Amino acid sequence: MIGRLRGVLAGKQPPYLLIDAHGVGYELEASLTTFQTLPEIGAEVTLLTHLAVREDAHTLYGFASAAERSLFRCLIRVAGVGPRLALLILSGMSVERFGRCVRENDTAALTRLPGIGKKTAERLIIELRDRIGELGFDPTAVVLPGGRAMTPAINPVDDAISALVALGYKLPEAARRVQALETEGLSSEALIRRALQASVPR
């Protein structure tokens, strides 16, 4: 299994990024939490990874911290939670906030995340309650060298809508979520995070 990847950041468009490692371009998917730590395109980056293998696809997921990868691996072991939904959870709230939700039985906060209904929220709390404290989540354990500057998007609104579609939303729902926000001056990453957290009437 590929556990870590270091190379030059060649491209990023949430949730996808491309890392050039010795001439080989690796495509990864990552949460907005990881995207917010990325340096500018052309800089060296190191990510912890998780390789998901299915009959029809091999997908590599990238993480800026050991805590985020640990939580991702816990989430995908919960019945009904696949990698795509796990990325949505990690994009919608921090590892620390998720841990508090589990410890405090806060199903209301979890159900505000897209794709999480009451039964799924309850299942997450029940199955992860005993393991959340054993993972040693450390928000400072980021493995990325270099700065935190983001590459400005040419059109953050369009980028945010495209990213939500890539995360599994239908185009009308993605557009409705983004356009319901106050978008002035926000980056695409900020728009995506707010859209994931927003409760938008259908």
C-alpha positions in Angstrom: 0.0 0.0 0.0 1.2 3.6 -0.7 1.4 5.3 2.7 3.1 8.6 1.8 3.7 10.6 -1.3 6.2 13.4 -1.8 6.6 15.4 -5.0 5.8 18.7 -6.8 2.2 19.9 -6.6 1.3 20.1 -10.3 -2.4 20.9 -10.0 -5.3 21.3 -7.6 -9.0 21.5 -8.2 -11.0 20.4 -5.2 -11.4 17.5 -4.5 -8.7 16.5 -6.9 -4.9 17.2 -6.9 -2.0 16.1 -8.9 1.5 15.4 -7.6 4.5 14.9 -9.8 6.8 12.4 -8.1 10.0 11.8 -10.2 8.1 12.3 -13.5 5.1 10.2 -12.5 1.8 12.2 -12.0 -0.3 10.8 -9.1 -3.9 11.8 -9.0 -5.4 12.0 -5.5 -8.6 13.1 -3.9 -8.5 15.2 -0.7 -10.7 17.0 1.7 -11.0 20.8 2.0 -9.1 20.5 5.2 -6.1 19.2 3.4 -6.6 21.7 0.5 -6.4 24.6 2.9 -2.8 23.5 3.9 -1.5 23.1 0.3 1.3 25.4 -0.9 1.2 27.0 -4.3 1.4 25.0 -7.5 5.0 24.2 -8.3 6.1 23.8 -4.6 7.1 20.5 -3.0 4.4 18.8 -1.0 4.3 15.6 1.2 1.0 13.9 1.9 0.0 10.8 3.8 -2.1 8.6 1.7 -4.7 5.8 1.7 -5.2 3.6 -1.3 -8.8 2.3 -1.8 -8.9 -0.7 -4.1 -12.1 -1.8 -5.8 -12.7 -4.1 -8.8 -13.4 -1.1 -11.0 -11.0 1.5 -9.6 -7.9 2.2 -7.5 -8.3 5.6 -5.8 -5.6 7.4 -3.9 -6.6 9.7 -1.1 -4.3 12.4 0.4 -4.1 13.8 3.9 -2.2 16.7 5.4 -2.2 15.1 8.9 -2.1 11.7 10.5 -5.2 12.7 12.5 -7.2 13.2 9.3 -6.1 10.0 7.7 -6.9 8.1 11.0 -10.4 9.5 11.1 -10.9 8.7 7.4 -9.9 5.1 8.0 -12.3 4.9 10.9 -15.2 6.5 9.0 -14.9 4.1 6.0 -15.2 1.1 8.4 -18.6 2.3 9.5 -21.5 0.6 7.6 -22.9 2.9 4.9 -20.0 5.3 4.9 -17.7 5.1 1.9 -14.7 7.1 0.9 -16.7 9.9 -0.8 -18.9 10.4 2.2 -15.9 10.3 4.5 -14.3 13.1 2.4 -17.5 15.2 2.7 -17.4 14.8 6.5 -13.8 15.8 6.7 -14.5 18.7 4.4 -17.4 19.9 6.5 -15.8 19.9 9.9 -12.4 19.5 11.5 -11.2 16.3 13.1 -11.4 18.0 16.5 -15.0 19.2 15.9 -16.0 15.7 14.8 -14.4 14.2 17.9 -16.4 16.5 20.1 -19.6 15.6 18.3 -19.0 11.9 19.0 -18.1 12.5 22.6 -21.1 14.8 23.2 -23.6 12.7 21.2 -24.2 15.8 19.0 -26.3 14.2 16.2 -27.7 17.6 15.3 -24.3 18.9 14.3 -23.6 15.8 12.3 -26.9 15.9 10.4 -26.1 19.4 9.2 -23.4 17.8 7.0 -24.6 16.8 3.5 -25.4 13.1 3.1 -25.7 12.5 6.9 -29.1 11.6 8.1 -30.1 11.0 11.7 -29.6 7.2 11.5 -26.1 7.6 10.0 -25.2 10.2 12.6 -26.3 7.9 15.4 -24.4 5.0 13.8 -21.2 7.1 13.6 -21.5 8.1 17.3 -22.1 4.5 18.5 -19.4 2.9 16.4 -16.7 5.5 16.9 -17.4 6.5 20.5 -15.0 4.0 22.0 -12.3 4.5 19.3 -12.2 8.3 18.9 -10.1 8.8 22.1 -7.6 6.1 21.1 -6.6 7.7 17.8 -4.4 10.4 19.4 -5.7 13.1 17.0 -3.2 15.9 16.9 -4.2 18.9 14.7 -0.6 20.1 14.6 0.7 16.9 13.0 0.8 18.4 9.5 3.3 16.8 7.2 3.3 19.5 4.5 6.5 21.6 4.1 6.5 25.1 2.8 3.9 27.9 3.0 0.2 27.9 3.2 -0.5 30.4 0.4 -3.4 29.4 -1.9 -3.5 29.8 -5.6 -6.3 32.2 -6.4 -9.1 30.8 -8.4 -10.1 32.6 -11.6 -13.8 32.1 -10.8 -14.3 30.8 -7.3 -18.0 30.3 -7.7 -17.6 28.1 -10.8 -14.8 26.2 -9.1 -16.9 25.6 -6.0 -19.8 24.3 -8.1 -17.5 22.0 -10.1 -16.0 20.7 -6.9 -19.4 19.9 -5.4 -20.4 18.1 -8.5 -17.1 16.1 -8.3 -18.0 15.2 -4.7 -21.2 13.6 -5.9 -23.8 16.5 -6.0 -26.1 16.9 -9.0 -25.4 20.2 -10.8 -28.6 22.0 -9.9 -28.1 21.2 -6.2 -24.4 22.2 -6.3 -25.3 25.5 -8.0 -28.2 26.1 -5.5 -25.9 25.6 -2.5 -23.1 27.9 -3.7 -25.4 30.6 -5.1 -27.3 30.8 -1.8 -24.1 32.0 -0.1 -22.6 35.5 0.2 -19.7 34.8 -2.3 -17.9 38.2 -2.4 -14.2 37.9 -1.6 -14.3 34.2 -0.7 -12.0 31.6 -2.2 -13.3 28.5 -3.9 -12.2 26.4 -0.8 -14.1 28.7 1.6 -17.2 28.6 -0.7 -17.1 24.8 -0.8 -16.8 24.4 2.9 -19.7 26.9 3.6 -21.8 25.1 0.9 -21.2 21.8 2.6 -22.3 23.2 6.0 -25.3 25.2 4.7 -28.9 24.0 5.0 -30.4 24.9 1.6 -34.1 24.6 0.9 -34.9 22.5 -2.1 
